[in-house]
Amino acid sequence: MSEDSATGTPGVDLPDRRGRTGLDRAGRDLDGNPRVRVRDVRVLASNWYVTRATTLDYQRADGSWEAQERETYDRGDGACLFLYEPEARTVLLVRQFRYPAYVNGHPDGMLVELPAGLLDDDAPEEAIRREVQEEVGLAVGTVEPVFQVYMSPGSVTERLHFFAAPYRRGDVIHGTHGGLADEGEDVEVLELAFDDALTRIGTNIVDAKTIMMLQWAALRGPFAA
């Protein structure tokens, strides 16, 4: 959002569309790395998520200091869940339209993925149970934490929490649709043989989080030899 000297800046000294102010303070108090000094933070946009431009001083390996500017896109943290049936060797995935992939060369923008979503104000375990209920129509109990990963640390602040949990065949029907219509979601549920899903990596399955968990399942997870 643009700055208006008469009225202020939404997200800074005026509430933005989500009622937030003070978004320009993020990062100013960081002190974990003595080679980084944050000098200024500008809010470029806060329409729904937040884009900031941060000016910082960075001390290079030779001891010299260099002024840098970094743009960050802050959409909050997220969680995803790998659902598997160990005896049948099947997995539950979802397929949905992703415009950013479509505009960047994906043939139709329909990506095969793990169920996933943003945490909002929930703990990661609570958030992923909520998302799986909404997208897949499945009530999930205990989930196993696997790892936490920064998916695109060059510009996106999001940290993604990965979980795994078993499901029972028949609790969800292949081809059913879920998601919240008022949020524009139209999610198709897919039940695939695990070995089939592995062969689709790089062709039909090109979503990073999904590839990571399929490989984890094969190397260290429920389908490891």
HELIX and SHEET records of a PDB file:
HELIX    1   1 LEU A   23  ARG A   25  5                                   3    
HELIX    2   2 TYR A   99  VAL A  103  1                                   5    
HELIX    3   3 PRO A  124  GLU A  135  1                                  12    
HELIX    4   4 ALA A  181  GLU A  183  5                                   3    
HELIX    5   5 PHE A  194  THR A  199  1                                   6    
HELIX    6   6 ALA A  208  LEU A  219  1                                  12    
SHEET    1   A 3 VAL A  36  ALA A  45  0                                        
SHEET    2   A 3 VAL A  50  GLN A  59 -1                                        
SHEET    3   A 3 TRP A  65  ASP A  74 -1                                        
SHEET    1   B 4 MET A 110  GLU A 113  0                                        
SHEET    2   B 4 THR A  90  PHE A  97 -1                                        
SHEET    3   B 4 GLY A  78  GLU A  85 -1                                        
SHEET    4   B 4 ALA A 116  LEU A 118 -1                                        
SHEET    1   C 5 MET A 110  GLU A 113  0                                        
SHEET    2   C 5 THR A  90  PHE A  97 -1                                        
SHEET    3   C 5 GLY A  78  GLU A  85 -1                                        
SHEET    4   C 5 ARG A 159  PRO A 166  1                                        
SHEET    5   C 5 GLU A 144  TYR A 150 -1                                        
SHEET    1   D 4 MET A 110  GLU A 113  0                                        
SHEET    2   D 4 THR A  90  PHE A  97 -1                                        
SHEET    3   D 4 VAL A 187  ALA A 193 -1                                        
SHEET    4   D 4 HIS A 177  GLY A 178 -1                                        
END                                                                             
